[in-house]
Amino acid sequence: MAYPAYPSSQSFPLTFPANPKFKRFQIREIWTTPSTESPFTGDIQVFKFTGSNRLEWEAEIPPMQVGDANIDVWIRFLMELQGQFGTFTLNIQNHTTIDYVRGYTSGLPSVWRSRDSFQEWEFTPQKVMAGLTIKAREA
């Protein structure tokens, strides 16, 4: 399938592909907390500022067989993100089959952006699209 050039009027946020659901999901909270260390005593003073934390997550998409219509949807989505530029909406509770994750993700942001400036995927000799891991952070 040939993919068109990026539309100049691309509208963000994009809609995250509905299928398949995440195979693996990892979330982390990152704090940007500057600190100083005394050269005399070795004591460390840490500063915490409002809004200095953000959420990031990483999710693995299960392999898909060539011919699965979801492959075209995913490739188009990844290309339209344009690296870290584009944003997308995702309600994590609705996109995972992992019950534990579903119970602990309420209240999370719904607009995200890629953590990477690139996206990659692979096709195996068995005609399977594999190795698709999405890495995102709060937009």
C-alpha positions in Angstrom: 0.0 0.0 0.0 1.4 3.4 -0.9 1.0 6.1 1.8 0.3 9.7 0.8 2.4 12.6 1.9 1.4 14.1 5.2 -1.7 16.2 4.8 -0.8 19.9 5.3 -4.0 20.4 7.1 -3.6 17.5 9.6 -5.9 18.0 12.6 -4.7 17.0 16.0 -5.3 15.3 18.3 -5.6 12.1 16.3 -7.8 9.2 17.4 -5.8 6.3 18.7 -6.5 3.0 16.8 -9.1 0.9 18.5 -7.6 -2.6 17.9 -5.8 -4.6 18.9 -5.7 -4.0 22.7 -2.4 -3.6 24.5 -0.5 -6.8 25.2 1.7 -5.1 27.8 1.4 -1.7 29.5 3.8 0.2 31.8 3.2 3.7 33.2 5.6 5.9 35.1 5.5 9.3 36.8 8.5 11.5 36.3 9.4 14.4 38.6 11.7 17.2 37.4 13.2 18.2 40.8 16.3 20.3 40.7 18.8 19.9 43.5 22.0 21.4 44.9 24.6 19.7 46.9 26.7 21.6 49.5 30.4 21.2 48.7 31.2 21.5 52.4 28.7 19.1 54.1 27.5 17.0 51.2 23.9 17.9 52.2 21.4 17.9 49.3 18.6 20.4 49.0 15.8 19.3 46.6 13.3 21.8 45.1 9.8 20.7 44.1 7.7 23.0 41.9 4.0 22.8 41.0 3.6 21.1 37.7 7.1 19.5 37.7 5.7 16.0 37.3 4.4 14.3 34.2 3.2 10.8 33.2 4.7 8.6 30.6 3.7 5.2 29.4 4.8 2.4 27.2 2.6 -0.2 25.6 3.2 -3.2 23.4 0.7 -4.0 20.6 0.3 -7.8 20.0 1.6 -9.1 16.6 -0.8 -8.9 13.6 -0.9 -11.0 10.5 -0.3 -9.4 7.2 -3.8 -8.8 5.7 -5.2 -7.7 9.0 -6.9 -4.3 8.3 -5.6 -3.0 11.6 -2.0 -3.0 10.2 -2.9 -0.2 7.7 -4.7 1.7 10.4 -1.6 1.5 12.7 0.9 2.5 10.0 -1.2 5.5 8.9 -1.6 6.5 12.6 2.2 6.3 13.3 3.0 8.2 10.1 0.4 10.9 10.8 1.9 11.6 14.3 4.9 13.1 12.6 7.3 12.1 15.4 6.7 14.1 18.6 4.8 16.8 16.8 1.3 15.3 16.7 -1.0 14.5 19.6 -3.6 11.8 20.1 -6.5 11.0 22.4 -6.6 7.8 24.3 -8.7 6.5 27.2 -6.3 3.9 28.6 -9.0 2.1 30.6 -10.8 1.3 27.3 -7.7 0.1 25.5 -6.3 -2.6 27.7 -7.6 -6.0 28.6 -5.3 -6.0 31.7 -7.8 -5.7 34.6 -5.3 -4.3 37.1 -4.5 -1.5 34.7 -8.1 -0.8 34.0 -8.8 -0.3 37.7 -5.9 2.1 38.3 -6.0 4.4 35.3 -9.0 6.6 36.0 -8.2 10.3 36.2 -5.3 10.0 33.7 -4.9 12.6 31.0 -6.6 11.8 27.7 -4.3 13.7 25.3 -0.8 12.3 24.7 2.2 12.7 22.4 4.9 10.3 21.3 8.0 10.2 23.5 10.2 9.5 20.4 10.9 11.5 17.3 10.6 8.3 15.3 8.2 5.3 15.1 9.3 1.8 14.0 7.7 -1.6 13.3 8.9 -4.7 11.7 7.5 -7.5 9.4 8.8 -11.0 10.0 9.4 -13.6 7.3 6.2 -15.3 8.7 4.2 -12.2 7.4 3.6 -10.9 10.9 3.8 -7.3 11.9 5.6 -7.4 15.3 7.8 -5.2 17.5 5.3 -2.4 17.7 5.8 -0.5 21.0 4.1 2.8 21.6 5.9 5.2 24.0 3.9 8.3 25.0 3.9 11.2 27.4 1.4 13.8 28.5 0.8 16.4 25.8 
